[in-house]
Amino acid sequence: MSFDGAYARRWLPVEISPVALERALWILVGVSLVGDIVTTFVGLHLGLAESNPVARNAIYSYGLAGMIALKALAIGVGLVCRPMLPRAYRAIVPAGLALPWTIAVFVNIYMISTVV
């Protein structure tokens, strides 16, 4: 770690540009989004319940279209807010989307494994 003025910098073992990092995180967003939708609906078909009340209402009211609309809304908010950040910090947007969806995939897989 080094100190550059007011910012502490951590050096990664591999050099990666902010653009490459953001691209990789957007790919993770896509994979985790699909994984979350698939594992959610598999769990629902096995008798599990959606724990997020907003998502539960959207799914029970509109089915798959409701879930996709919620995901699209989240991505839309991220894309609108992304230009407000300095270029070096724009990767926080896909990271903020991918992290909870990736965690949800693993939680869903665990819950599905308990009923199968």
PAVEXMI-877710 format. One record per residue (C-alpha): x, y, z. Coordinates in Angstrom, 1 decimal, decimal comma. Layout:
<pts>
((X; Y; Z))
...
</pts>
This chain:
<pts>
((0,0; 0,0; 0,0))
((1,3; 3,5; -0,7))
((0,1; 6,9; 0,2))
((-0,5; 9,4; -2,6))
((-1,5; 12,8; -1,2))
((-4,9; 12,3; 0,3))
((-5,5; 8,8; -1,1))
((-4,1; 5,5; 0,0))
((-3,5; 3,2; -2,9))
((-3,5; -0,6; -2,7))
((-1,4; -2,3; -5,3))
((-3,0; -5,5; -6,8))
((-0,9; -8,5; -7,7))
((-1,9; -7,9; -11,3))
((-2,2; -4,5; -13,0))
((-5,7; -3,9; -14,2))
((-7,1; -0,8; -15,7))
((-10,3; 0,8; -14,4))
((-11,9; 0,2; -17,8))
((-11,0; -3,5; -17,7))
((-12,2; -3,9; -14,1))
((-15,5; -2,2; -14,9))
((-16,0; -4,5; -18,0))
((-15,3; -7,6; -15,9))
((-17,7; -6,4; -13,2))
((-20,5; -5,7; -15,8))
((-20,0; -9,3; -17,1))
((-20,4; -10,5; -13,4))
((-23,6; -8,4; -13,2))
((-25,0; -10,2; -16,2))
((-24,0; -13,7; -14,9))
((-25,3; -13,0; -11,4))
((-28,5; -11,4; -12,7))
((-29,3; -14,6; -14,7))
((-28,2; -16,8; -11,8))
((-30,4; -15,0; -9,4))
((-33,5; -15,1; -11,6))
((-33,0; -18,8; -12,4))
((-32,3; -19,9; -8,8))
((-35,1; -17,8; -7,5))
((-37,7; -19,4; -9,8))
((-36,3; -22,9; -9,2))
((-36,6; -22,3; -5,5))
((-40,2; -21,0; -5,9))
((-41,2; -24,1; -7,9))
((-39,7; -26,3; -5,1))
((-42,0; -24,6; -2,5))
((-39,5; -22,0; -1,2))
((-40,7; -18,4; -0,7))
((-39,1; -15,1; -1,8))
((-37,8; -13,2; 1,3))
((-37,6; -9,8; -0,3))
((-41,0; -8,2; 0,1))
((-40,7; -6,0; -3,0))
((-39,5; -8,8; -5,2))
((-42,1; -11,2; -3,7))
((-44,9; -8,7; -4,6))
((-43,5; -8,2; -8,2))
((-43,1; -12,0; -8,7))
((-46,5; -12,9; -7,3))
((-48,2; -10,1; -9,3))
((-46,4; -10,2; -12,6))
((-44,2; -13,4; -12,5))
((-41,0; -13,5; -14,5))
((-41,8; -10,1; -16,1))
((-42,0; -8,5; -12,6))
((-38,6; -9,9; -11,6))
((-37,0; -8,8; -14,9))
((-38,6; -5,3; -14,5))
((-37,0; -5,0; -11,0))
((-33,6; -6,0; -12,2))
((-33,9; -3,6; -15,2))
((-34,9; -0,8; -12,8))
((-31,8; -1,5; -10,6))
((-29,5; -1,5; -13,7))
((-31,2; 1,6; -15,0))
((-30,5; 3,5; -11,8))
((-26,9; 2,3; -11,9))
((-26,5; 3,5; -15,4))
((-28,0; 6,9; -14,7))
((-25,8; 7,4; -11,7))
((-22,6; 6,0; -13,3))
((-21,6; 9,2; -15,2))
((-21,8; 11,2; -11,9))
((-18,7; 9,4; -10,6))
((-15,1; 10,1; -11,6))
((-13,9; 7,7; -14,2))
((-11,6; 5,8; -11,8))
((-14,5; 5,0; -9,5))
((-17,2; 4,0; -12,0))
((-16,6; 0,3; -11,3))
((-18,4; 0,7; -8,0))
((-21,7; 0,7; -9,9))
((-21,5; -2,8; -11,4))
((-19,8; -4,0; -8,1))
((-22,8; -2,7; -6,2))
((-25,1; -4,6; -8,4))
((-23,1; -7,8; -8,7))
((-22,3; -8,3; -5,1))
((-25,8; -8,7; -3,7))
((-27,0; -10,7; -6,7))
((-24,0; -13,0; -6,4))
((-24,7; -13,5; -2,7))
((-28,4; -14,1; -3,5))
((-27,3; -16,9; -6,0))
((-25,3; -18,7; -3,3))
((-28,1; -18,3; -0,7))
((-30,6; -19,6; -3,2))
((-28,4; -22,6; -4,1))
((-28,0; -23,4; -0,4))
((-31,8; -23,1; 0,2))
((-32,5; -25,3; -2,9))
((-30,1; -27,9; -1,6))
((-32,0; -28,1; 1,7))
((-35,2; -29,2; 0,0))
((-33,9; -31,4; -2,8))
</pts>
